[in-house]
Amino acid sequence: MKSVCFYFQVHQPYRVKRYRIFDVGNDPEYFNDRGESDLNNKKIIEKVARKSYIPTTMLLLELLKRHPEFRVSFSFSGTALEQLERYAPEAIQLFKQVIDTGRAEVLGETYYHTLAFFYSPAEFEQQVTKHRDIIRRLFGVRPRVFRNTELSYRNDVGEWADRAGYAGVVAEGWDPILGWRSPNYVYKAKGASSARLLLKNYRLSDDVAFRFSSRDWSEWPLTVEKFGSWLGGAEGDTVNLFMDYETFGEHQWEETGIFNFLEALPAELSKNAGIDFKTPSEVIASYEARDEVDVPHILTWADTDRDLTAWVGNPMQKAAIEHVYALENDVHMANDHKLLEDWRKLQTSDHFYYMCTKWFADGDVHAYFSPYESPYDAYIAYMNALSDLRLRTQKHGR
């Protein structure tokens, strides 16, 4: 029996508005919910919920009713859940209904979708705890598998997850790390006594997430019959299909047929007696680890490099992330809840992603996701906001 494991990332940042140098010292509101539509967090959440989250979750509910064997899993950032509660509560209710079926698993992650593990272990721990609390409050469950921001992983992430009691961690199944091995098996995390690694099959995942509507792709159009034959022919115990939830309806518009594809997929896969569906925890419980995977350097699911260069690959990005974490002690000493929240929202990885200056295909992807006219505009707005936050911490220190 071979399993298919669906995992969907649900994340939305608090985007920094076009914060000008003249605003420093005068405007403590960095995150725009008014005006500019491309940076208006409220309008963005409402649009994404309408186009993607609500119709996709309604479809998943129907599929779970129609196919008792069907399983899915989610990782929700705290910043997405906050905004959905405020601006699109229907989406939260639908997610609750899916999770209440008992056939949808929720993964753990950092509340603010940050790279704090690599910059501040103490801050990382606090964000994971806060995330666990909101998942318990909204959905009544406790995460058993961990997903670090942007699937960022290194051996010490697995070691931490093991100590924290997680059954496993999801990560990228990148060829240079795996060598001759397939991502379609459960692996032992190096340095961990029991935590397991579930690795994304990036080729099959990206066929849906990125290539589905590309008429330049030699395999277009992607039908459920074709995709089902690829899954059925794949070696291994589990094919892990990890992707952004916005794949459905936002990145791949309804007009592409993406919802029809998703609706037909469980039935097509169920025709194959050798395929079933499992959540990450069920995969870990069902299959023995085939080998140990050593990841000595940071691995992510972004760009062709699969490292942190999508977020810290140029001097602007490095300066921005170093400056925000340099404020950690001062922010905590200020003992001001609003200041702490703003500082944590400024840690969200998307801010640094928008500053990326890569070229070619990677650059196109960054430009697609960025609400700013250029990486330099993103940097200027961010650093101006950070300058104001620094002034606020200094006032508390007087």
Secondary structure per residue as TSV (DSSP state, phi and psi in degrees):
chain	resnum	aa	ss	phi	psi
A	1	M	-	360.0	133.4
A	2	K	E	-112.7	141.4
A	3	S	E	-107.4	151.2
A	4	V	E	-113.9	127.0
A	5	C	E	-116.3	110.8
A	6	F	E	-91.5	130.4
A	7	Y	E	-134.4	128.2
A	8	F	E	-120.2	129.9
A	9	Q	E	-92.2	125.0
A	10	V	E	-113.5	107.2
A	11	H	-	-146.2	138.0
A	12	Q	-	-141.1	130.6
A	13	P	-	-85.4	170.7
A	14	Y	-	-90.9	105.1
A	15	R	-	-74.7	137.9
A	16	V	B	-75.8	130.2
A	17	K	-	-69.4	177.4
A	18	R	-	-74.0	79.3
A	19	Y	-	-83.4	117.8
A	20	R	-	-92.1	162.6
A	21	I	G	-60.9	-30.0
A	22	F	G	-71.8	-15.6
A	23	D	G	-82.9	-18.9
A	24	V	T	-62.9	126.3
A	25	G	T	87.4	-6.1
A	26	N	T	-123.3	-21.7
A	27	D	-	-135.2	104.7
A	28	P	-	-86.1	7.1
A	29	E	-	-102.3	106.1
A	30	Y	-	-94.0	-20.6
A	31	F	B	-111.0	115.2
A	32	N	-	-84.9	124.0
A	33	D	-	-115.3	15.8
A	34	R	S	-139.2	159.2
A	35	G	S	72.8	-129.0
A	36	E	-	-37.6	114.4
A	37	S	T	-66.6	-33.0
A	38	D	T	-76.2	-11.8
A	39	L	T	-124.9	10.5
A	40	N	-	-86.9	105.2
A	41	N	H	-60.4	-38.5
A	42	K	H	-61.5	-48.9
A	43	K	H	-65.6	-37.2
A	44	I	H	-65.2	-46.0
A	45	I	H	-61.5	-45.2
A	46	E	H	-61.8	-40.0
A	47	K	H	-67.4	-47.5
A	48	V	H	-65.9	-38.7
A	49	A	I	-62.4	-43.0
A	50	R	I	-68.4	-42.4
A	51	K	I	-83.2	-31.4
A	52	S	I	-124.3	-64.6
A	53	Y	I	-59.9	-48.5
A	54	I	H	-68.8	-52.4
A	55	P	H	-65.3	-35.9
A	56	T	H	-68.8	-41.5
A	57	T	H	-70.1	-36.1
A	58	M	H	-61.3	-39.7
A	59	L	H	-66.7	-42.7
A	60	L	H	-61.1	-39.7
A	61	L	H	-58.9	-45.2
A	62	E	H	-63.5	-41.7
A	63	L	H	-66.3	-37.3
A	64	L	H	-66.4	-34.4
A	65	K	H	-71.7	-40.1
A	66	R	H	-75.6	-30.5
A	67	H	-	-127.6	95.0
A	68	P	T	-58.9	-20.5
A	69	E	T	-85.3	-8.9
A	70	F	-	-72.3	144.0
A	71	R	-	-141.6	148.1
A	72	V	E	-143.0	168.4
A	73	S	E	-145.8	155.4
A	74	F	E	-133.9	152.1
A	75	S	E	-126.7	120.0
A	76	F	E	-107.0	128.1
A	77	S	-	-75.1	151.2
A	78	G	H	-63.8	-34.6
A	79	T	H	-67.2	-32.9
A	80	A	H	-69.1	-45.1
A	81	L	H	-63.7	-40.6
A	82	E	H	-57.2	-48.1
A	83	Q	H	-71.3	-35.2
A	84	L	H	-67.0	-40.1
A	85	E	H	-58.9	-38.4
A	86	R	H	-80.8	-41.6
A	87	Y	H	-113.4	-18.6
A	88	A	-	-145.1	61.9
A	89	P	H	-60.7	-23.8
A	90	E	H	-60.3	-36.1
A	91	A	H	-64.2	-41.4
A	92	I	H	-61.1	-44.9
A	93	Q	H	-61.8	-38.9
A	94	L	H	-67.6	-41.3
A	95	F	H	-60.3	-40.6
A	96	K	H	-59.3	-43.8
A	97	Q	H	-62.5	-40.7
A	98	V	H	-63.4	-46.7
A	99	I	H	-67.4	-34.3
A	100	D	H	-66.3	-15.0
A	101	T	T	-67.4	-18.7
A	102	G	T	80.1	4.3
A	103	R	-	-118.5	22.0
A	104	A	E	-134.9	126.6
A	105	E	E	-102.4	145.0
A	106	V	E	-111.0	128.4
A	107	L	-	-92.2	160.3
A	108	G	B	-89.9	153.4
A	109	E	-	-163.3	-171.1
A	110	T	-	-81.9	139.3
A	111	Y	T	-57.7	-43.4
A	112	Y	T	-97.4	12.3
A	113	H	-	55.7	55.9
A	114	T	B	-114.5	171.2
A	115	L	-	-99.7	28.0
A	116	A	G	-58.9	-28.0
A	117	F	G	-54.1	-35.7
A	118	F	G	-93.6	-3.0
A	119	Y	T	-125.9	-28.7
A	120	S	-	-156.5	93.3
A	121	P	H	-55.3	-37.6
A	122	A	H	-65.5	-43.7
A	123	E	H	-65.1	-40.3
A	124	F	H	-56.2	-48.6
A	125	E	H	-58.8	-43.0
A	126	Q	H	-65.7	-38.5
A	127	Q	H	-68.9	-37.0
A	128	V	H	-66.2	-40.8
A	129	T	H	-63.6	-43.6
A	130	K	H	-64.1	-37.9
A	131	H	H	-64.6	-43.5
A	132	R	H	-58.6	-38.0
A	133	D	H	-66.4	-42.7
A	134	I	H	-71.0	-32.6
A	135	I	H	-66.4	-39.8
A	136	R	H	-66.0	-42.7
A	137	R	H	-65.6	-44.7
A	138	L	H	-81.5	-37.9
A	139	F	H	-120.0	-9.4
A	140	G	S	69.6	25.0
A	141	V	-	-129.0	164.2
A	142	R	-	-119.4	125.2
A	143	P	-	-60.4	138.1
A	144	R	-	-112.1	-15.4
A	145	V	E	-124.9	144.4
A	146	F	E	-110.9	145.0
A	147	R	-	-130.6	108.2
A	148	N	-	-76.7	154.3
A	149	T	G	-50.1	131.5
A	150	E	G	59.0	30.0
A	151	L	G	54.0	25.5
A	152	S	-	-67.0	130.1
A	153	Y	B	-147.0	145.5
A	154	R	-	-150.4	165.3
A	155	N	H	-52.2	-37.4
A	156	D	H	-71.9	-18.8
A	157	V	H	-67.5	-42.9
A	158	G	H	-63.9	-39.1
A	159	E	H	-64.0	-42.4
A	160	W	H	-63.0	-46.7
A	161	A	H	-60.1	-37.6
A	162	D	H	-62.9	-47.7
A	163	R	H	-64.3	-33.6
A	164	A	T	-79.5	-4.4
A	165	G	T	91.5	12.4
A	166	Y	-	-79.7	145.2
A	167	A	S	-73.4	-25.7
A	168	G	E	-172.7	178.8
A	169	V	E	-133.7	142.0
A	170	V	E	-95.9	141.8
A	171	A	E	-150.5	177.1
A	172	E	E	-82.6	134.8
A	173	G	-	-89.9	72.0
A	174	W	-	-88.2	131.7
A	175	D	H	-54.5	-46.3
A	176	P	H	-60.8	-24.6
A	177	I	H	-82.6	-41.1
A	178	L	H	-80.4	-26.9
A	179	G	T	66.2	-123.7
A	180	W	T	-81.0	-8.5
A	181	R	S	-81.7	161.1
A	182	S	-	-98.2	147.9
A	183	P	S	-73.6	-5.1
A	184	N	S	-89.0	32.0
A	185	Y	S	-134.6	162.7
A	186	V	-	-83.3	138.2
A	187	Y	E	-124.5	157.4
A	188	K	E	-84.8	137.8
A	189	A	E	-79.3	126.7
A	190	K	T	-61.5	131.6
A	191	G	T	88.5	-7.4
A	192	A	-	-102.0	146.1
A	193	S	S	-81.0	-35.9
A	194	S	S	-137.2	-18.9
A	195	A	-	-63.7	139.4
A	196	R	E	-110.5	160.0
A	197	L	E	-109.4	130.2
A	198	L	E	-110.5	122.2
A	199	L	E	-107.8	133.5
A	200	K	E	-65.4	131.4
A	201	N	-	-82.6	94.0
A	202	Y	H	-70.2	-29.5
A	203	R	H	-66.3	-51.5
A	204	L	H	-71.3	-34.5
A	205	S	H	-63.8	-45.5
A	206	D	H	-73.4	-21.3
A	207	D	H	-58.5	-35.6
A	208	V	H	-87.3	-49.7
A	209	A	H	-69.2	-36.2
A	210	F	T	-116.8	-36.1
A	211	R	T	-99.1	-6.5
A	212	F	T	-52.3	-44.3
A	213	S	T	-101.6	8.7
A	214	S	-	-82.5	110.6
A	215	R	T	-73.4	-11.6
A	216	D	T	-82.0	-12.4
A	217	W	S	-75.3	133.4
A	218	S	T	-63.8	-21.3
A	219	E	T	-96.9	3.0
A	220	W	-	-70.9	140.1
A	221	P	S	-82.6	148.4
A	222	L	-	-87.9	111.6
A	223	T	-	-97.9	161.1
A	224	V	H	-66.0	-32.1
A	225	E	H	-65.5	-43.8
A	226	K	H	-65.7	-47.9
A	227	F	H	-64.3	-40.2
A	228	G	H	-61.1	-37.8
A	229	S	H	-67.6	-34.9
A	230	W	H	-66.0	-44.0
A	231	L	H	-64.8	-43.8
A	232	G	H	-63.6	-31.1
A	233	G	H	-88.6	-5.1
A	234	A	-	-73.7	141.1
A	235	E	-	-74.8	163.1
A	236	G	S	107.1	-176.1
A	237	D	S	-95.0	-33.8
A	238	T	E	-146.2	130.8
A	239	V	E	-101.9	111.4
A	240	N	E	-93.9	109.3
A	241	L	E	-100.2	97.4
A	242	F	E	-107.8	129.7
A	243	M	E	-161.1	163.1
A	244	D	E	-65.1	141.0
A	245	Y	G	-65.0	-28.1
A	246	E	G	-66.8	-8.1
A	247	T	G	-48.8	-38.5
A	248	F	B	-93.5	102.6
A	249	G	T	99.1	-22.2
A	250	E	T	-111.0	-61.0
A	251	H	T	-74.0	-39.8
A	252	Q	B	-111.6	107.2
A	253	W	-	-66.3	157.7
A	254	E	G	-53.7	-36.2
A	255	E	G	-63.1	-19.3
A	256	T	G	-74.7	-15.0
A	257	G	T	92.9	11.6
A	258	I	H	-63.3	-35.8
A	259	F	H	-70.7	-38.9
A	260	N	H	-62.5	-38.6
A	261	F	H	-61.6	-49.5
A	262	L	H	-62.5	-40.8
A	263	E	H	-62.9	-38.0
A	264	A	H	-85.0	-15.6
A	265	L	H	-64.9	-48.1
A	266	P	H	-57.3	-42.7
A	267	A	H	-64.3	-40.7
A	268	E	H	-63.9	-43.4
A	269	L	H	-70.5	-34.4
A	270	S	H	-68.3	-19.0
A	271	K	T	-64.1	-27.5
A	272	N	S	-87.0	111.2
A	273	A	T	-63.2	-13.9
A	274	G	T	-93.4	7.9
A	275	I	E	-124.3	134.0
A	276	D	E	-132.4	-177.9
A	277	F	E	-117.6	140.1
A	278	K	-	-142.5	152.5
A	279	T	-	-82.0	167.0
A	280	P	H	-54.4	-44.0
A	281	S	H	-63.0	-38.7
A	282	E	H	-68.0	-36.6
A	283	V	H	-61.9	-46.6
A	284	I	H	-62.2	-39.6
A	285	A	H	-72.8	-23.1
A	286	S	H	-93.5	-27.0
A	287	Y	S	-124.5	140.0
A	288	E	-	-73.4	148.2
A	289	A	-	-67.2	129.9
A	290	R	-	-86.0	-23.3
A	291	D	-	-168.4	176.9
A	292	E	E	-106.7	136.9
A	293	V	E	-108.0	126.8
A	294	D	-	-100.7	118.7
A	295	V	-	-122.8	82.9
A	296	P	-	-74.6	-21.5
A	297	H	S	-119.3	158.1
A	298	I	-	-63.9	128.9
A	299	L	B	-117.3	135.3
A	300	T	-	-133.6	-178.8
A	301	W	S	-102.4	14.7
A	302	A	S	-105.5	139.9
A	303	D	T	63.3	177.0
A	304	T	T	-72.8	-20.6
A	305	D	T	-79.7	-26.4
A	306	R	-	54.2	39.8
A	307	D	S	-133.9	-158.7
A	308	L	T	-88.4	4.8
A	309	T	H	-66.3	-18.0
A	310	A	H	-64.6	-22.7
A	311	W	H	-115.6	-27.7
A	312	V	H	-135.7	37.5
A	313	G	S	-91.1	-8.5
A	314	N	S	-132.2	166.7
A	315	P	H	-60.3	-33.8
A	316	M	H	-61.8	-48.4
A	317	Q	H	-63.7	-43.7
A	318	K	H	-63.0	-43.2
A	319	A	H	-63.1	-43.2
A	320	A	H	-63.2	-47.4
A	321	I	H	-72.3	-34.3
A	322	E	H	-67.2	-38.9
A	323	H	H	-68.6	-38.0
A	324	V	H	-69.6	-38.7
A	325	Y	H	-76.5	-22.0
A	326	A	H	-65.8	-19.9
A	327	L	T	-86.3	-0.9
A	328	E	H	-53.9	-53.3
A	329	N	H	-63.0	-43.3
A	330	D	H	-64.4	-39.2
A	331	V	H	-64.6	-43.6
A	332	H	H	-67.9	-36.8
A	333	M	H	-65.8	-28.6
A	334	A	H	-67.0	-26.9
A	335	N	T	54.3	47.1
A	336	D	-	-124.6	118.3
A	337	H	H	-61.2	-45.4
A	338	K	H	-63.4	-41.1
A	339	L	H	-62.3	-44.4
A	340	L	H	-62.4	-43.8
A	341	E	H	-63.4	-43.9
A	342	D	H	-62.9	-42.3
A	343	W	H	-61.3	-42.3
A	344	R	H	-69.3	-37.8
A	345	K	H	-64.5	-29.7
A	346	L	T	-76.7	-9.2
A	347	Q	T	-83.2	-16.7
A	348	T	B	-51.2	132.9
A	349	S	H	-61.4	-27.4
A	350	D	H	-57.1	-36.1
A	351	H	H	-56.6	-41.4
A	352	F	H	-78.7	-31.1
A	353	Y	H	-61.7	-39.1
A	354	Y	T	-65.8	-19.6
A	355	M	T	-89.5	2.2
A	356	C	-	-67.7	139.3
A	357	T	-	-116.6	25.2
A	358	K	-	-67.3	159.9
A	359	W	-	-110.0	-177.2
A	360	F	H	57.9	-143.1
A	361	A	H	-62.1	-41.8
A	362	D	H	-60.8	-42.7
A	363	G	H	-63.0	-37.0
A	364	D	H	-62.9	-40.6
A	365	V	H	-64.8	-44.5
A	366	H	H	-61.4	-43.3
A	367	A	H	-64.2	-36.4
A	368	Y	H	-61.8	-41.8
A	369	F	H	-83.3	-17.5
A	370	S	-	-84.0	135.6
A	371	P	-	-86.4	-0.9
A	372	Y	S	-97.2	158.4
A	373	E	S	-70.7	-27.4
A	374	S	S	-156.7	163.4
A	375	P	H	-59.9	-30.0
A	376	Y	H	-72.1	-36.0
A	377	D	H	-63.9	-40.7
A	378	A	H	-62.2	-42.3
A	379	Y	H	-65.0	-44.7
A	380	I	H	-63.3	-47.6
A	381	A	H	-60.9	-43.3
A	382	Y	H	-64.8	-48.7
A	383	M	H	-68.4	-31.4
A	384	N	H	-64.8	-44.1
A	385	A	H	-62.6	-40.3
A	386	L	H	-66.4	-34.7
A	387	S	H	-63.5	-40.3
A	388	D	H	-66.0	-40.7
A	389	L	H	-62.7	-37.6
A	390	R	H	-63.2	-41.8
A	391	L	H	-60.7	-40.7
A	392	R	H	-63.9	-38.3
A	393	T	H	-68.5	-36.9
A	394	Q	H	-65.5	-36.4
A	395	K	H	-64.1	-36.8
A	396	H	H	-68.4	-27.8
A	397	G	H	-82.2	-5.6
A	398	R	-	-79.1	360.0
